Amino acid sequence: SVYPKIMKEINELGTRDGTPDSPPDLSMRNVSNGMPVLGSCVMETIRFYTTSFSIRIVQKPYILPIDSSKLPFRTSSEPIEGYLVDEGAQLICATRATHFTDAWEDAYAWDGTRFLDQPGEEPGAGAGRAKGVKGFGGGVSQCEGRGLASAEMKAFFAVILRAFDFEVLHAVDATGRPFEDAVPEKMRLKARDGSVVL
Protein backbone atom coordinates (compact mmCIF):
# COMPACT_ATOMS: atom_id res chain seq x y z
CA SER A 1 0.00 0.00 0.00
CA VAL A 2 1.23 3.48 -0.84
CA TYR A 3 -0.81 5.15 1.92
CA PRO A 4 1.85 4.86 4.68
CA LYS A 5 4.51 6.18 2.30
CA ILE A 6 2.34 9.16 1.35
CA MET A 7 1.62 9.96 5.00
CA LYS A 8 5.36 9.78 5.77
CA GLU A 9 6.05 12.26 2.94
CA ILE A 10 3.34 14.64 4.18
CA ASN A 11 4.51 14.44 7.79
CA GLU A 12 8.12 15.10 6.74
CA LEU A 13 7.05 18.44 5.24
CA GLY A 14 6.51 19.83 8.70
CA THR A 15 3.76 22.32 9.43
CA ARG A 16 3.33 26.00 8.69
CA ASP A 17 3.48 27.12 12.31
CA GLY A 18 5.39 24.19 13.80
CA THR A 19 2.46 22.76 15.78
CA PRO A 20 1.49 19.15 15.03
CA ASP A 21 -2.20 19.90 14.36
CA SER A 22 -1.69 22.67 11.82
CA PRO A 23 -1.77 22.12 8.03
CA PRO A 24 1.38 20.85 6.29
CA ASP A 25 3.98 23.31 5.00
CA LEU A 26 2.88 23.54 1.38
CA SER A 27 5.47 25.95 0.06
CA MET A 28 5.91 25.83 -3.70
CA ARG A 29 9.26 24.08 -3.18
CA ASN A 30 7.66 21.36 -1.06
CA VAL A 31 4.76 20.83 -3.44
CA SER A 32 6.76 20.94 -6.67
CA ASN A 33 9.80 18.96 -5.59
CA GLY A 34 8.53 16.98 -2.61
CA MET A 35 6.09 14.14 -2.06
CA PRO A 36 7.18 11.93 -4.99
CA VAL A 37 4.91 9.03 -4.00
CA LEU A 38 1.88 11.31 -3.80
CA GLY A 39 2.90 12.85 -7.14
CA SER A 40 3.16 9.39 -8.70
CA CYS A 41 -0.30 8.52 -7.37
CA VAL A 42 -1.77 11.72 -8.83
CA MET A 43 -0.14 11.00 -12.21
CA GLU A 44 -1.36 7.39 -12.16
CA THR A 45 -4.89 8.55 -11.38
CA ILE A 46 -4.71 10.96 -14.32
CA ARG A 47 -3.47 8.11 -16.54
CA PHE A 48 -6.14 5.71 -15.34
CA TYR A 49 -9.23 7.92 -15.23
CA THR A 50 -8.95 10.98 -17.47
CA THR A 51 -10.10 11.38 -21.03
CA SER A 52 -9.04 14.10 -23.41
CA PHE A 53 -9.13 14.45 -27.16
CA SER A 54 -6.68 16.17 -29.47
CA ILE A 55 -8.13 17.47 -32.72
CA ARG A 56 -5.94 18.45 -35.65
CA ILE A 57 -6.91 19.84 -39.06
CA VAL A 58 -4.94 18.31 -41.94
CA GLN A 59 -2.91 20.96 -43.78
CA LYS A 60 -2.14 18.93 -46.93
CA PRO A 61 -3.23 15.51 -48.21
CA TYR A 62 -1.17 12.52 -47.16
CA ILE A 63 -1.29 8.74 -46.81
CA LEU A 64 -1.74 7.46 -43.26
CA PRO A 65 0.18 4.15 -43.25
CA ILE A 66 -1.66 1.17 -41.81
CA ASP A 67 -1.12 -2.52 -41.28
CA SER A 68 -3.49 -3.92 -43.90
CA SER A 69 -4.02 -7.13 -41.90
CA LYS A 70 -5.76 -5.07 -39.22
CA LEU A 71 -8.07 -3.17 -41.56
CA PRO A 72 -11.61 -4.27 -40.61
CA PHE A 73 -13.44 -3.59 -43.90
CA ARG A 74 -11.19 -4.91 -46.68
CA THR A 75 -13.01 -5.37 -50.00
CA SER A 76 -10.22 -7.12 -51.90
CA SER A 77 -7.09 -9.12 -51.31
CA GLU A 78 -4.88 -6.42 -52.85
CA PRO A 79 -2.37 -4.85 -50.45
CA ILE A 80 -3.49 -1.61 -48.89
CA GLU A 81 -0.76 0.87 -48.06
CA GLY A 82 -2.76 3.37 -46.08
CA TYR A 83 -5.61 5.80 -45.89
CA LEU A 84 -5.71 8.95 -47.98
CA VAL A 85 -6.34 11.82 -45.58
CA ASP A 86 -7.58 14.90 -47.43
CA GLU A 87 -6.63 18.49 -46.75
CA GLY A 88 -9.06 20.05 -44.26
CA ALA A 89 -9.98 16.71 -42.66
CA GLN A 90 -10.19 16.63 -38.89
CA LEU A 91 -8.19 13.95 -37.09
CA ILE A 92 -9.18 13.15 -33.53
CA CYS A 93 -6.82 11.32 -31.21
CA ALA A 94 -8.54 9.59 -28.30
CA THR A 95 -5.62 9.98 -25.92
CA ARG A 96 -7.14 7.74 -23.22
CA ALA A 97 -6.57 4.77 -25.53
CA THR A 98 -2.82 5.43 -25.38
CA HIS A 99 -2.92 4.91 -21.61
CA PHE A 100 -3.97 1.25 -22.01
CA THR A 101 -1.59 -0.11 -24.63
CA ASP A 102 1.22 -2.65 -24.33
CA ALA A 103 3.60 0.27 -23.77
CA TRP A 104 2.45 0.25 -20.12
CA GLU A 105 3.30 -2.65 -17.87
CA ASP A 106 0.04 -4.05 -16.49
CA ALA A 107 -1.86 -1.10 -17.98
CA TYR A 108 -5.27 -2.09 -16.59
CA ALA A 109 -4.08 -2.08 -12.98
CA TRP A 110 -3.80 1.13 -10.96
CA ASP A 111 -0.21 1.34 -9.64
CA GLY A 112 0.62 4.31 -7.43
CA THR A 113 4.36 3.69 -7.80
CA ARG A 114 4.34 3.55 -11.62
CA PHE A 115 6.04 6.95 -12.01
CA LEU A 116 8.72 6.49 -9.36
CA ASP A 117 12.22 5.37 -10.33
CA GLN A 118 12.33 1.62 -9.73
CA PRO A 119 15.36 -0.28 -8.40
CA GLY A 120 17.94 -0.76 -11.13
CA GLU A 121 16.56 2.03 -13.33
CA GLU A 122 18.40 5.14 -14.42
CA PRO A 123 17.47 8.26 -12.41
CA GLY A 124 14.54 10.01 -14.04
CA ALA A 125 13.04 6.85 -15.59
CA GLY A 126 9.77 7.36 -13.70
CA ALA A 127 9.50 10.94 -14.92
CA GLY A 128 10.17 9.66 -18.43
CA ARG A 129 7.19 7.32 -18.15
CA ALA A 130 5.03 10.24 -17.03
CA LYS A 131 5.60 11.91 -20.40
CA GLY A 132 3.45 9.17 -21.93
CA VAL A 133 0.41 10.35 -19.97
CA LYS A 134 -1.82 12.53 -22.14
CA GLY A 135 -4.39 13.56 -19.53
CA PHE A 136 -3.51 17.20 -20.22
CA GLY A 137 -3.46 16.72 -23.99
CA GLY A 138 -0.31 16.70 -26.05
CA GLY A 139 1.73 18.47 -28.67
CA VAL A 140 1.25 22.18 -29.29
CA SER A 141 -2.11 22.19 -27.50
CA GLN A 142 -0.94 20.58 -24.26
CA CYS A 143 -2.44 22.33 -21.26
CA GLU A 144 -0.12 25.13 -20.16
CA GLY A 145 -1.49 24.94 -16.62
CA ARG A 146 -0.70 21.24 -16.14
CA GLY A 147 2.13 21.94 -13.68
CA LEU A 148 -0.07 24.20 -11.55
CA ALA A 149 -2.99 21.76 -11.71
CA SER A 150 -0.75 18.87 -10.61
CA ALA A 151 0.69 20.95 -7.76
CA GLU A 152 -2.83 21.91 -6.65
CA MET A 153 -3.88 18.26 -6.59
CA LYS A 154 -0.85 17.30 -4.50
CA ALA A 155 -1.49 20.17 -2.09
CA PHE A 156 -5.20 19.33 -1.79
CA PHE A 157 -4.51 15.68 -1.01
CA ALA A 158 -1.74 16.57 1.46
CA VAL A 159 -4.16 18.77 3.44
CA ILE A 160 -7.03 16.26 3.32
CA LEU A 161 -4.91 13.23 4.17
CA ARG A 162 -3.26 15.03 7.08
CA ALA A 163 -6.59 16.19 8.52
CA PHE A 164 -8.70 13.05 8.05
CA ASP A 165 -8.63 9.27 8.22
CA PHE A 166 -10.50 7.36 5.54
CA GLU A 167 -12.20 4.01 5.98
CA VAL A 168 -13.46 2.10 2.96
CA LEU A 169 -16.90 0.64 3.57
CA HIS A 170 -17.60 -2.53 1.60
CA ALA A 171 -20.93 -4.14 0.83
CA VAL A 172 -21.75 -6.80 3.44
CA ASP A 173 -23.82 -9.98 3.44
CA ALA A 174 -26.68 -10.78 5.85
CA THR A 175 -24.22 -11.74 8.59
CA GLY A 176 -22.31 -8.46 8.30
CA ARG A 177 -19.26 -9.99 6.60
CA PRO A 178 -17.82 -8.04 3.62
CA PHE A 179 -18.16 -9.57 0.18
CA GLU A 180 -14.65 -10.54 -0.87
CA ASP A 181 -14.62 -9.03 -4.36
CA ALA A 182 -17.11 -6.22 -3.84
CA VAL A 183 -16.31 -2.76 -5.10
CA PRO A 184 -16.29 -0.33 -2.15
CA GLU A 185 -19.69 1.28 -1.77
CA LYS A 186 -18.58 4.38 0.08
CA MET A 187 -16.04 5.79 2.51
CA ARG A 188 -16.23 6.98 6.07
CA LEU A 189 -14.30 10.18 6.70
CA LYS A 190 -13.10 10.82 10.25
CA ALA A 191 -11.34 13.91 11.49
CA ARG A 192 -8.08 13.18 13.28
CA ASP A 193 -9.75 14.28 16.52
CA GLY A 194 -11.99 11.21 16.22
CA SER A 195 -15.26 12.81 15.13
CA VAL A 196 -17.03 11.23 12.14
CA VAL A 197 -17.53 13.75 9.36
CA LEU A 198 -19.18 11.60 6.67
N, C-alpha and C positions, 0 to 999 in steps of 0.2 A: 504494500500500500504506500502511496506517495504522501498521504495525509501527515504522518509524523515528520517527514522530511520538510514538507511545506511549513508546518508549524515551527519547526526548528529555525528555518530561514526567517520567518516573520519575527520570532522572538529575538533572534540575533540582531535585528535592526535596532533594537532599543526602542524607547518611547520618546515622544516629543518633549515632555517635561521631566522625564526620568522616573516617574512613578509607575509602578507595575500595572495599574489599571487604566492608564491613559492610552490613546491610540498609538499605533506604531509610528516611528519616524519615517515618514514617506517623502523624504527629500527627493528631488529629481535624480540625484546620484544613486540613492538606494533603490528607487523604482526602476530606473533604466538599466543599471549594472548589477543589481542584486536580485535575489530570489530566483535563481535559475530553474529550480524545479517547478515553482509556480508558473514561471514564464513558459516552460515546456508544456505544462498542463493547459495553459491558455491557448498556446499555438495548436496543440493536439485537438482541443475542443473546436477551434476554428476549422481545422482540417476535417474533422469528423462531422460537423453539423452545419457549416455554412454553405450557402449556394450563391454564386454570382455568375453573371454572364458577361462575356466580352463580345462586343459587336464591332465588326470592321466592314468598311465599304471597299470593295475591290476597285483599285485604281486603273488596272489594265487587265485584259483577258489573260488567263494562264491555265495550264493543265495541273490539276491537283492529283499527284500520283497516288495510286491505290494498289493494294494487293488484290488482284482480280479474283482470287479464290475466296475472298471474303465479301465480294459484292453480292447482295441478296437477290437482285432482280436481273440476273444475266439472261439475255434473250438468244445468245448464240455461243458457240464454243470458241469463237475467235478471241485472242488475247485482248484485254482491255488495259490500256496504259494509264488512264486516269479520267477524271471529270474535267470538262471544260467549264471554267468559272468565268462568266462574262463580266465585263466592266460594269460597275454600278451595283453588282450583286452584293447582298449583305451576308456575311459569314458570322455565325454565332457560335462561340465556343462555350460549351457547358463546363465550366471549370471544375465543378464538383466531381465530375467523372474522372478527372485527373488525380483526385485524391484517393481513388480506389482501384488503382492499376497495380500491375506486378512490380512497379517501381518501388512500392512501399512494402516493407516486410510486414506480413500479417495485417494488411490494410483494413480489414473489417473489424479489427479489435482496437478499442480505445487504449492507448498506451501513453500515460503521462510522462514517461521518460524518453519518448521517441526523439526529442530534439535536444537531449543532453549528449555530450561526448561520452561514448561508451568505452569501456576498458579496451586498450589496444588500438584505438582510433587516433588519428592525427587531431591535434587541437583544432577546434572550429568545425569538426565534422557534423555535429548536431545543428549548428547554425546553417551549415550548407544544406542540410535536409530541409530546414525551414523555408528555404528559397523556393521549394517545390509546392508550397502551400499557396493557393490562389484565392483565398478567402477575401482578400482585398483587391481582387482583380489582378491584372498583369500588363506588362508592356507599358506603352506610353500613357495608358489610362489607369495605371495602378493608383489606388487611393493615396493621396499625399499625406493624409492624416493617420496612416496606419500605425506609425510609431507612437503618436499621442494616444490613439485608441487602445493600443496594446498596453501602454503604461497605465491608462485609466482602469483597464480591467484588472491588472495586477494590483493596483492600489485599492480598488474596491474590494477584491477578494481578501487582501491582507487585513483590511479593517473588519470585514464581516467575520472572517475566520478567527480573528483575535478576540472579538467580542462575544461570539456565540459558539455553542456546541451543536452539532447536527446529529440527529439520529434517524436513520432510514427505517421507515415503517413498512413492513411487508404484509401482503395479504396473508391471512391465517385461515386454517380450517376450523371445523366446529369445536375442536378441542383447544384451540388457541395456538397451535403450533404453526410456524410459518411454512408456506409452500416452498419447497426447495428451489424451484426454478422460476419463481414468480418475479415479475418486474416490480420494483418498489412502487407502492401506491402513492406515498407521500412522505414528507419528512417532518420531524418534530424539531423545532428550533428552540434552544434554551439559552438564555443569557448566562454568562459565566457566573453570575451571582446565584444561579440556581432557579430563577423564575422561568416558567414556560411561556414563550412568546407566541408560538404557533403550534 
